[in-house]
């Protein structure tokens, strides 16, 4: 699960729209949208605001994200090595 998927899931679990969440943590609705689409990663201050809003820890919000990113990098590296071997 990506960070954006986690943010979207937590927001919906609390019954908040992107607009409502943006007001709660003092960012634009567009910022929420970009985070949820994984186009941009929230900075540390906004990650902490999200944690406060959702009542969770930073580890709960980002814990599996690092594992997912590492797995994706490993898969990309394997694909690149395979492509180079075929060249």
N, C-alpha and C positions, 0 to 999 in steps of 0.2 A: 504494500500500500504506500502510495506517495504521500508527501506532506500535504499537498493540495487536496487529495482525497480525504485525508484525516480532518483537515479544516472544514471541508464541505460537510462531512458526516457529523462532526460535532456541532456545527452551526445548525444543521437540519434537526438534529436530536433535540436541540434546545428550542426549536420552532422559530428560529430567527431568519429573517431575510438578509441578503447581503447588505442592504441599506441599513437595517437595524444593527447588524454587527459592526458596520463601519462607524456608526454613531457612537456605539459603546466604547470602541477603542480609538476613536479619533483619527481615522484614516478615510480615504475616499472609498466609495463603493467599487470603483475600478480596481483599486489595490486588492480588495478582497477577491474580485473576479480573477485577477492575474495570479494570485496565490493559489486559488482553487484549480486553475488550469495548469499549474506548475510552470508558468511563464516566468515568474519571479519568486524568489524566496524571501519571506519576511525577515527584516533585520532583527537583531537580538531584542531590542526594546519592544518591537511589535510581537515577537514570539512570546515574550513575558506577559504582554497585555492579553494575548489570546489565551494563555494559560490561566491567568486570573479570571478572565471572562468565562472560560469553560470549567473552572474549578479543578484543573489538573496540573501536574508537574511538567516541567520542560522535558524530562525523560519520557513521560507518557505521551507527550505530543510528538516528539522527534525520535524516540527510541528505535522503532523498526525502520525508520526512514534511512538511517545510515546503513543498515543491513541491506535494504533494498538497493540503495545506490551502489554499494560494494558488489552485490550480485550482478547488477546491470553492467558495471565496469568489467567484471570478470567475463561476462558473456560477450561484451564488445571486444575484449582482448582476444578471446578464443576465435571469434569470427575473423578478426583482422589477421591472426596468425594463420588460419586456414586459407584465407584469400592470398596471403603472401606465399604460402606453400604451393598453391595452384599456379602462381605466376611463372 
